[in-house]
Amino acid sequence: MAGWIGVSLPVSASPESLEEGREIVADRKRGNCYTCHQMAGAELAGDVAPPLVQMKMRYPDAAVLRAQIADPRMRNPNTVMPPYGAHGILTEREIDRVVDYLLSL
């Protein structure tokens, strides 16, 4: 039987984790992602940053997406995206929930 060597399959996030991530992304006092990012059904029409679509395709490695959210200055020192982890805007757990949710899109 043929198999994939060195490829790990993502673990499915729980419905609770996905819901918590969705709430953080939409919360204007925590994630506030829709201010800059477009997404179907969002209250705000973000037009500053890439739309939140096809996230698994764009970020096949969840760790890369997580690092981008935690401190986007590592890839772009001039970014307007807040460093959610580095500045303590979101907890480690909250960032994990946001990553789970975004990768479900």
N, C-alpha and C positions, 0 to 999 in steps of 0.2 A: 504494500500500500504506500503510495507516494504521500509525502507530507511536506509541510513548510518547516524549514529549519531556521531558527533564530527569529521567528516572527511570533509575537505574543498577541493573542486576541484580546480585545478590550472586554473588561468585565462590565456587564450591564449594570447601570445605576438603578437604584430602587426608585419607585415612583415618588417616594417622599423626598429623596435627594434631588430629583429633577424638579419637583415643585418648589423646593427651597431655593434652588438655583434660579428658577424662573422669577421668583419673588425678589431675589437680590438684584437680578439684572434690571427689573422694572422699577425698583425702589429708587426714587430720586434722592433719598438721603444716604443710600449705600452704594449700589452699583451705578445707577444712573446711566446705563449703557445706551439707552435710546436717544439720549441727547446728541450723541455723535454717530451712532450706528443705526442703519436702517434695518427694520425687520417687519415682516408682515404682522399686522395687528397691533403694532406699537402706537402709543398715544402721540409720541413725538416723531417727527420726520427727520431723523439725523442725516446730515449730509457732509459730515466732516471726515468720517472714517469708513472703512470698508463695511459693506452690509454683512449682517450676521446670517449668512446662508452657506450651505455646503461646508460646514465647519469640519466634519471628519475628513473631507477631501483636502481641505486647505491645511488642516493640522492633523495628519495621521498619527503623530506622536503627541499624546496628551501632555507630556512634560513640557513640550515647546509652547503649547498654548498656555499652560499654567505659568511658565516663566514670563510670557508676554503680559499676562494679567498682573502678576506679582510685581514686576518691575520692567515696564516697557522701555525704560531708558537704556537698558542693556543692549538693545538692538538699535535704538534711535535716541541718542541723547537729547535731541530737540523735540521730542514728541510732546503733544498736548495731552496725551492719555495719562491719567493719574497713576502713580505707582501704588496700586491698591495694597500690596503686601508690605513693601518697603516703608510706607508711611502709616501702616496700621489702620488703613481705611476699612479693610476686610480682614477677618481672621484667616488662618490657614484653612480651617474647615469651610469657611464661606467661599474661599477661592476654589476649593475642591468642588463644592456644590455648583458654582458657576461654570467650571470646566465641564462637569457632568452634563449640565443643561445645554451648554453651547454645543457640545459634541453630539447631542441628540437632535440638533437642528439639521 
